[in-house]
Each structure stands twice: as structure tokens, then as C-alpha cells.
Amino acid sequence: MTLATLSIIVLAALLAATLIPGFDLGLGALAAAFLLGLAAGVAANDVTAFFPADFFVLIVGVTALFAVAQRNGTLDWLLDLLLRLAGGRLVLISLVPFAIGAVLTAAGTLPAAATAIVSPIALGFAARYRTSPLIAAVLGITGIISGLLSPLAVYGVTARELSTKLGIGLPGSAPVAFLSGGLLAGLAVCAALLVIGMWNGGIPRGRAPVSGDVPGAAAPEPASGATGSEPASGVTAPEPASGAGGGTGTATVAAPAPAAPQRRPGARAFTLLCMLAVVALSVGFDMNVGYLGLTAALVLQLVFRLPVDAIVSRIPWNVVLLIGGLLTYVGLMQHLGAFKQISDLLTIEGSPLLSLLVLCYIAGVTSFAASSIAVFATVMPLLPPLVAAGVSPVGGVLALALASVLVDINPLGITGGLILGAAEPSVRPRLFRQLLTYGLISIVVAPLLAWLAFGWW
């Protein structure tokens, strides 16, 4: 048995061990990386080099900034504003993170930066209005994926440059086709999630009362006829308000009163200015959003003399340990050639379209625990022979790109870490398991659907 094969078996064992009460996956992954490194002759310093320092700065910086915004009431005010713009309709509220994510990435924002911005908004709505955290998170990340193939986005630019370099003849309409394909895929996932969420209570029907400047004043009830049992989405449905009948309206009850935010004169305006500066500098000037968030949080903490503990304690250190440990182990797996071995196992001979399907699965399986853009760039050189054999160049690139990114919604990478960091601490363990289940299912389903939908374009 090779060490690459052993690393795959150990990863499967680590994931299975999460079913054991009290087992910490982050600690387990770091220990496994150290022991496997010893067996492979990889020095401890080299194993440590796989730790994702950029992820550490990203999640700490962003969560620190949003901790300040929540403490001084700015985040609650923003959520109320978006609620009023949506007329209180919970379905429209659920779509806000999707729209924001699509616009950000279509305008050129890097996926990690867009995720850092969208996740707190999506999970904030989920906490306030008792919608499914899983559906809220997936809607937000799906919006980000929808805009990734725009002419300004990283995937769109990479797809065109690689196609030119590899001699794949793309028509002049390819940029529009790429953007349209990404949006169609995102909208299809979005529509399916809305149907499922409204069916199982993950997205309550009706409207939420708009509370003006009083944050967290009320939360929606499920539509009449819903039971008090736990819906399939993992969100516990609230109890019906006293006296609520079985008519067509939607009953509401007061949400549990959150800790009173610390309001100071001018705090909201200055916090909004800092948040806008972080977004503008990260999007417009490609500056590191993690360091920007850290700097903005420090400035706000000093200006308004906020207790340091109130900010630092809200940084999800357990999530940092979890994703940091996993990515360290995955980095060692890549070093040992585990993902190349997985790709080799999936390679078969066949017709051009069948070979494209195999490439889509290679991209999907490898991207589950590795950088999607790196996987996409690695798999693309295998596409020119298929195009020469009759596969559509636009369809082939689209299918490979979407097969790479649609599996990104899982807890084993930076995206999952940012989602878990933005969620309420009480829902993180269950949300981790839900994201892992969703990701494993997407490995099987997403490459096939991407191939069926776009392989012929």
C-alpha cells in the first residue's frame, strides 16, 4: 500500500470518527498529518507549512469586524433595512445573499472575499428569522458560484486564458455563454432550494414584521398547518403564537431577545463606512479582505473603546482549528500524490462525451478538498483532445468549471470555515454535518448534472 493510498484511508477514518462524541476533527487532522508525515519522511516544519495562514487571517479578520458591527447594532440595522426593501417577504429575504454573492463575483471579487462578505448576512438572516442555516448558506454560496464565470471573474478569465493557451477554439460569444451557463446553474440550484425550503419549513411562508430600528424584534412562524416537529432542514420550528388560527395568514411570535447591542452616537455611520471601505478596497484594489477586516475592527474598537474580550471571544477559534487542521492534512495528501491517484482511478477509455463525464468527476472529486481553481487549471489540459474528437469547446469548459465549483459547499475548505464561523455557535455542530452530507452528495450529483446540462453547448 502506498502512502498516498494510506492518506486517503486515514481521511475517510477521520471523517467517520466525527460520529464519536467528543472527537475533535481539527485536532485529529493535525495529529494525523504529523504521524503520516513521520511515516512519509516529511519533516514537521514542512507539515506545518501546509497550515493555511491565509485562511487564519481571513476568518479572524472578517469575524472580528462583524463582531463589532453586531455589538454596536449596525448589523441588525442592515438586516432590518434589507427586510424592509424586501417588503418583509421571507422568500425574497432568503434570496438577498444569493443576489449579493452573484453581483460581487460577477464584478471580479475573489470567491473567498465574497464568501466572507455574504456568509454573515446569510447566517444572520437564518438566526433572526428561524430559517434553515443550511439553506441560507447554500443560497449565498450558490450566488457566488453563479457569477464566477463572468468576463471579470477569476474563473471566466482563467477559462479564456487557458483555452487560448491550450489551442481550444472558443467562439466570440464564449464570455456571454460562460456567464449565462453559470447563472442558469445557480438559478436552478436556487429554485430547487426554495422549493425544498418552503416544503419542509426551512423557509417559513408569509412575511416577517418589519421592526424599524428595533433589531431582532420578531421572527416568523411556519405557515398555518405546519407542525411543531423538527423539519428535515434541521431547523426547529417555533411554537405557534397563542390564538393563531388556521387561516391563510402567517402567525408570528417574538424572537428570543438578543443581548442588547452597545449603541454610541455615530457608531452606525462610522461602522458602515469602515465596512464599505473593506468591500471597496478588497473588490476594487484586490487587497486582502482578512487584513482589511482586522484593521477596521481594531480602528472601531479603539474609537468606541469596546472591550477587547467582547470581540476576540466571538472569533470562532474552534472553526479555525477545524479547517486549519483539515487543510494541513489535505496539503500533505496533495504532496503525497493522493489526489492524482484518485484521478488516475477514475480515468477510463471511451467516447469523447463519456471521457468528458470522467473529467467532470475527476474535477469534482478532487475539488471537494482542494482548491477549485487549481483543480480546474490542472484538468483543463486534458480537454483539447476531447474537443478535437468532437466535444463542444464552450460546453466542455463550462462543464469542467461547474463540476469544479459546485462541490465547494462543504466544510472541508475555506468556504465551509467561513460559513461555520458566521453561524450561531449552537448550530455549528449540526451545520457541519449537514454541509458534509451536502458536499458528499454534490460529488455524485454535480458533475453529472453539469455534464448533462452543458456538455453539448
MOQUI-V289961 format. One record per pair of residues at least 24 apart in sequence whose C-alpha atoms are under 7 Angstrom apart, sorted by the first residue. I is the first residue (numbers start at 1). J is the second residue. D is the distance in whole Angstrom. If there is no record, write none. Layout:
I,J,D + I,J,D
//
This chain:
3,40,7 + 3,336,7 + 4,333,7 + 4,336,5 + 4,337,6 + 4,338,4 + 5,338,6 + 7,333,6 + 7,338,7 + 8,338,7 + 25,322,6 + 26,321,5 + 26,322,4 + 26,323,7 + 26,324,7 + 26,325,5 + 26,326,6 + 27,325,7 + 29,325,5 + 29,326,5 + 29,329,6 + 30,325,5 + 30,328,7 + 30,329,7 + 33,328,7 + 33,329,5 + 33,332,7 + 47,332,7 + 50,328,5 + 50,331,5 + 50,332,7 + 51,324,6 + 51,327,7 + 51,328,5 + 52,324,6 + 52,327,7 + 52,328,7 + 55,414,6 + 56,320,6 + 57,290,5 + 57,291,6 + 58,289,7 + 58,290,4 + 59,290,7 + 59,418,6 + 60,315,6 + 61,290,5 + 61,291,6 + 61,293,4 + 61,294,4 + 62,116,6 + 62,290,6 + 62,293,5 + 62,294,7 + 63,315,6 + 64,294,7 + 64,297,6 + 64,311,6 + 64,312,7 + 64,315,6 + 65,293,5 + 65,294,7 + 65,296,7 + 65,297,5 + 67,311,6 + 67,314,6 + 68,297,7 + 68,311,6 + 69,271,7 + 70,261,7 + 71,261,5 + 71,262,6 + 72,261,5 + 72,262,5 + 72,263,5 + 72,267,7 + 73,261,5 + 73,262,7 + 73,263,6 + 74,268,5 + 74,271,7 + 76,215,5 + 77,213,6 + 77,215,6 + 80,210,7 + 80,211,7 + 80,212,7 + 80,215,7 + 83,210,7 + 84,210,6 + 88,207,5 + 88,208,5 + 88,209,6 + 88,210,6 + 89,206,6 + 89,207,4 + 89,208,7 + 90,204,7 + 90,205,7 + 90,206,6 + 90,207,6 + 90,208,7 + 94,136,7 + 97,121,7 + 97,122,6 + 97,139,7 + 97,140,5 + 98,139,5 + 98,140,4 + 98,142,7 + 98,143,4 + 99,143,6 + 101,140,6 + 101,141,7 + 101,143,5 + 101,144,4 + 102,143,4 + 102,144,5 + 102,146,6 + 102,147,5 + 103,147,7 + 105,144,6 + 105,147,5 + 105,148,6 + 105,153,6 + 106,147,4 + 106,148,6 + 106,150,5 + 106,152,6 + 106,153,6 + 107,152,6 + 107,153,7 + 108,152,5 + 108,153,4 + 108,154,7 + 108,283,7 + 109,153,7 + 109,283,5 + 110,154,7 + 111,144,7 + 112,415,7 + 113,289,6 + 114,144,7 + 115,141,7 + 115,415,7 + 115,418,7 + 116,418,6 + 119,418,7 + 119,419,6 + 119,422,6 + 120,422,5 + 123,422,6 + 123,423,6 + 128,216,6 + 128,219,6 + 129,219,5 + 129,220,6 + 130,219,7 + 131,202,5 + 131,203,5 + 131,204,7 + 131,235,7 + 132,202,5 + 132,203,7 + 132,233,6 + 132,234,7 + 132,235,5 + 134,431,6 + 134,434,7 + 135,193,7 + 137,419,7 + 138,409,7 + 139,190,6 + 142,186,6 + 143,186,6 + 145,186,7 + 145,405,7 + 146,182,5 + 146,183,5 + 146,185,7 + 146,186,5 + 147,179,7 + 147,182,6 + 147,183,7 + 149,178,6 + 149,179,5 + 149,182,6 + 150,175,7 + 150,178,7 + 150,179,5 + 151,175,6 + 159,397,7 + 166,381,7 + 166,384,7 + 168,384,6 + 168,393,6 + 169,393,7 + 170,393,6 + 170,394,6 + 174,394,6 + 178,398,6 + 200,231,6 + 200,232,6 + 200,233,7 + 201,231,6 + 202,231,7 + 202,233,6 + 202,235,6 + 206,250,6 + 216,255,7 + 217,254,6 + 217,255,6 + 218,253,6 + 218,254,4 + 218,255,5 + 219,252,6 + 219,253,6 + 219,254,6 + 219,255,5 + 220,252,5 + 220,253,7 + 221,250,6 + 221,251,5 + 221,252,5 + 221,253,7 + 222,250,7 + 223,250,5 + 224,248,7 + 224,250,6 + 316,421,5 + 319,417,6 + 319,420,7 + 319,421,6 + 323,412,6 + 323,413,6 + 323,417,6 + 326,412,6 + 327,413,7 + 330,369,7 + 339,366,6 + 352,386,5 + 352,389,6 + 352,390,7 + 352,391,6 + 353,391,6 + 357,448,7 + 357,451,6 + 360,399,7 + 360,400,5 + 360,403,6 + 360,447,5 + 361,447,5 + 363,400,7 + 363,403,6 + 363,404,5 + 364,403,5 + 364,404,5 + 364,407,6 + 364,443,6 + 364,447,6 + 365,443,6 + 367,404,6 + 367,407,7 + 368,407,6 + 368,408,6 + 369,412,6 + 369,413,6 + 372,404,6 + 372,405,6 + 376,400,7 + 376,401,6 + 376,404,6 + 392,455,7 + 392,456,6 + 392,457,6 + 394,457,6 + 395,454,5 + 395,455,4 + 395,456,6 + 395,457,4 + 396,455,5 + 398,454,6 + 399,450,5 + 399,451,5 + 399,454,6 + 399,455,6 + 402,450,6 + 403,446,6 + 403,447,5 + 403,450,6 + 406,446,6 + 407,439,6 + 407,442,6 + 407,443,6 + 407,446,7 + 409,435,7 + 409,439,6 + 410,435,5 + 410,436,5 + 410,438,7 + 410,439,5 + 411,435,6 + 411,436,6
//
